[in-house]
Amino acid sequence: MIDNTVGSDDKSALQAKFDAQKIAFAPVMFQAAKVLRDLGILEYLKKAGKKGADINTVATNLKLPEYGVKVLLEAGLSLEMVRLENDRFVLTKTGFFILRDKLTQVNMDFVNDVNYLGMFHLQESVRNGKPEGLKVFGDWQTIYEGLSDLPEQAKESWFAFDHYYSDYAFSELMPLVFEGNPEKILDVGGNTGKFSIWCAEYNKSVSLTILDLPGQIKVAQENIEQMGYENRISTIGLDLLDNSVPFPNGFNIIWMSQFLDCFSQQEILGLLKRAYNAMDLNSVLYILETYWDKQRFEASTYSLHAISLYFTCMANGNSQMYHSEDMINLVDKAGLFVEENYEDVGISHTLFKCRKKK
Ligand SMILES: C[S@@+](CC[C@H](N)C(=O)[O-])C[C@H]1O[C@@H](n2cnc3c(N)ncnc32)[C@H](O)[C@@H]1O
C-alpha cells in the first residue's frame, strides 16, 4: 500500500508560483549549472575564496567571452550557486556541492549524458509503456540490451552512476553476507562483476556465479580474468526475463542488487518465483534496493522519484524505484518472507534478507 499522507500544500501562493517557475525553467537552469561547472568558472571562484572575482577577471583568466560569463554567473545567482558582494561573485555552499560533491556529479552527469535528450519522449513513453527516449541511442527494447554499445559518454556516466550507489553498499555489507560462511553465491544481474569480485577478494574460498545479459557477461569475464578469478567466478549469459529458464540451484545465497528495480511488478514476481524454486529452507535471498519511502533525507526521495522516470523513458518503460511495500508484497506472493530488514545501508539502500516460508 502506498502512503497517502506524503507531502503538504501549506506554502504561500507567492512561493508556489516561484516554485512553478523553477520547474518551468529547470532544463535551462540545469544546463547553466553544468556549464558553470564544466567551463571551470566554479573552480575559479573556489580558488578566489571569500573575496570572489568580478566578471572581467573570471573571463580573462579562463579565456572566455565576457558576455557568456556574465549571463552564466547571473543565472548562478538565481540558482544560489554564487552570490554577489561588491560586484564580485563568491561561490556558495550549493555551488561548492555542484563543483565537488561526488554524488551530485554522478547524478548530474547521468541526467545530462543518459537522460537529457531522451526525456523529450517521456509523454510517448508513458502512453506506450515503452522507453521511447532510448531511440536517441539505438534501436533496443531496453537499455540493458544496449549498455555495452551506448555512446562512450553515456556509457561512462551510466556505469559511474550505477557503481557509485552500489559500491558504498557492497563494502559495508561484506561481513553480513559472509556471516553464515556461504560457499556458493548466485549473483543475479551481476553486471560487470563488481560484487562477485568484491566477494572473491573478501573471502578466499567462496565461489560465485553471475547471471546477466550476454553483453554485460562479456565485460564481466574480462574483469574476472584480469583479477585472476576464473576458477572461482563463473558466468552465464541469458535473458532473465524468460520464465521458462530456471535459476541454477545449489547456492547458499542468491544475491539481487539494484536488479529488481529494472523490472515491472509482474516480471519481478516471475524472477522471485524462480529464485524460490532454486532455494531450499537454508538458502537466503538478499534483495538490495533503494526504496523511496525508506529515505532519511528529502534529497534522496527527490532523486529516487526522478530516477523512476529514467526507467520509464530510457531503461525499459515499465519499472521504477519502488515503495518498500510493493517489494514486500511480491516477496510474499512468491512464497518467501523478509526475515531481516537492514535499513540505511550504503547511500540510501535497504537490504531484505528473505527465506522460503516453512
Ligand atoms: C542496475 S544494474 C545492477 C548491477 C549490479 N547488480 C549492481 O548492484 O550494481 C541491473 C543489471 O540487471 C541486468 N539485466 C537487466 N535486464 C536483464 C535481463 N532481461 N536479463 C539479464 N540481466 C538483465 C543488467 O544488464 C544490469 O547488469
The ligand as a Gaussian input file, in Angstrom:
#p B3LYP/6-31G(d) Opt

LIG

0 1
 C       21.149000      -1.591000     -12.406000
 S       22.162000      -2.919000     -12.876000
 C       22.687000      -3.542000     -11.316000
 C       24.027000      -4.170000     -11.373000
 C       24.632000      -4.692000     -10.084000
 N       23.890000      -5.808000      -9.531000
 C       24.803000      -3.590000      -9.067000
 O       24.274000      -3.706000      -7.961000
 O       25.490000      -2.604000      -9.372000
 C       20.982000      -4.132000     -13.404000
 C       21.570000      -5.323000     -14.098000
 O       20.497000      -6.179000     -14.493000
 C       20.796000      -6.683000     -15.783000
 N       19.573000      -7.027000     -16.514000
 C       18.550000      -6.201000     -16.846000
 N       17.642000      -6.866000     -17.576000
 C       18.109000      -8.140000     -17.723000
 C       17.610000      -9.288000     -18.376000
 N       16.460000      -9.277000     -19.033000
 N       18.348000     -10.427000     -18.305000
 C       19.526000     -10.445000     -17.645000
 N       20.040000      -9.385000     -16.972000
 C       19.332000      -8.243000     -17.023000
 C       21.518000      -5.536000     -16.462000
 O       22.253000      -5.974000     -17.569000
 C       22.363000      -4.977000     -15.335000
 O       23.622000      -5.565000     -15.302000

